[in-house]
Amino acid sequence: MPTAQVPAGYRILDPKSLLALIGDLNDVRALIAGRPEEWQVREVGDGNLNLVFIVEGPRGSICVKQALPYVRAAGPSWPMALDRAFFENSYYRAVAPYVGELIPKVYHYDAELYCTVMERLSPHIILRHGLIAGRRYPNLARDMGQFVARSCFFTSDCAQPFEHKFDGISLFAGNKALIRISVDLIFTDPYLVSERNRHTSPQLDDVVSDFRCDGPLKVAAAQFGQKFLSQTQALLHGDLHTGSVMVTDSDTRVIDPEFAFYGPIGFDLGAFFGNLMLNWYSQPGHATPRDDRAAHQEWLLEQAKIFWTTFRSSFLALWSEHAQGDAFPAAMFSSPGDAPALKSARSAFVDSLFADMLGFSACKMIRRIVGFAHVADFDGIQDAPLRGDCEAGALAMARLLLTHPEQFHSIDDVLGAVPRSGR
C-alpha cells in the first residue's frame, strides 16, 4: 500500500488542536468572540478530498478547511499532495480583485498545516443539494456567468500582458497532482476498464461497454483532453460543478478552487453547464406524486441559457472596456475603420468558447456517471432501474455533444435537443 508523504510540522487537525490554532489568531478570535473553551467545533466535510470544520462562538463563526495527505473518499491507499491548499489560496488571491463577493473571505492561511480559515457561509447551502430538492435561485445563472467571465477575462491575454500571465502559469503549473486527477478521471478512465470506475449495473452495462468500443467518441474525448493540457487561456477554477457553489435565494459564492490551473476557458464553462444538465436528467428520479419536476426542468434549461448568454455578453463587454493585454492589442486597432473587424474577431473567439463548453460539459457528464466520483443527483435515486434510465439519457446527450458538434451552433440548438415529455 502506498504511503502518504507529509512534511515536518504537518498534523491532521482535531477539535482540540484546531481551537489552539484559532485561539492564536487575534483577528479571527475577535470575530468569533468569547473564549476557545466556549466555542463549538463540528467536522462537516462531505467532499472527496478534505477536512472541513465549522467553529462557532458567541457572536460569530468561521470555516476551516484542511488538506489531507490522501484522497478522503479513498483513504490512505490513494496519497495526495498537500499543496493543493496552497493553490486554492493562490486562486482566491488572484481572482478576488475581479469577482468581489462571489467568493468567500479568506482570513488566514497556515502554510505548515495546509489549512485555510475563511468566512463561514450561512445560511447558504450547497447548490447541488438545493437543485436536487427542486429549489430555484433567481440570481444563480447570472452570477455564475459573471463569475466565469470576470475570473477568466482578467487572467487572460485579453486583459494582461503576457509576462504577468506567464508568471501565473508558472505558479499554477505546480498543481500537478490535481491536474493528474482531472486527466485520469475525466479524459481517460471512463473510456477503459479501470478499478476506480463504477456505474449502475446491470442497467448501464451495455451502454458502458458500447462507450468503450466507440472509436469516434473516444477520439473526441481525447481531443478535449489535449485541449485541457495544451491551452492556457486563463486561470481556471478547475472543478466548477454545482457542489462547488453555495447559495441562498439572493447570494452566490464559489468555493473549493483547489484544482486551479491555467487552461481552456471552456473547461470551467463546461463543468458548470454539464452539471446543470446532469441535474436536469436526474429530476424524474426526484419527482413526487405532487410534483413531476417538469416545471423545474424547464427552469433549469432557462438557467443554462442565461449562464451562457451572461458569460458571452459579460466577457465581450469586459474586452471592450479593459483591453490591456497582448491579445488583439488596443494600439494595433486604433484606426476608426478597425472597429467592425475587431468586434467580429472578438465575437468569433467567444463563440469558439461555446463549442469548447459543450465538449467539456459532455466529458464531465460522462465521468460523473461511469467514472470514479459520481454525483448525488443520480446516486440519491434509490430505484436502480429509474436511476439507470436517468443516467442513460444524460449519457446519450453527452455522446451527441461529443460526436456531432456540427448540430449545435447556438444555445437554443443545445436546449432544443434535450428531450421533453410529450414532444
Secondary structure, 3 states (H helix, E strand, C coil): CCCCCCCCCCCCCCHHHHHHHHHCCHHHHHHHCCCHHHCEEEECCCCCCEEEEEEECCCCEEEEEEECCEECCCEEEEECCCCHHHHHHHHHHHHHHHHHHHCCCEEEEECCCCEEEEECCCCCEEHHHHHHCCCCCCCHHHHHHHHHHHHHHCCCCCCCCHHHHHHHHHHHCCCHHHHHHHHHHHHCHHHCCCCCCCCCCCCCHHHHHHHCCCHHHHHHHHHHHHHHHHCCCEEECCCCCHHHEEECCCCEEECCCCCCEEECHHHHHHHHHHHHHHHHHHHHHHCECCECCHHHHHHHHHHHHHHHHHHHHHHHHHHHHCCCCCCCCHHHHCCHHHHHHHHHHHHHHHHHHHHHHHHHHHHHHHHHHHCCCCCHHHHCCCCHHHHHHHHHHHHHHHHHHHHCHHHCCCHHHHHHHCCCCCC
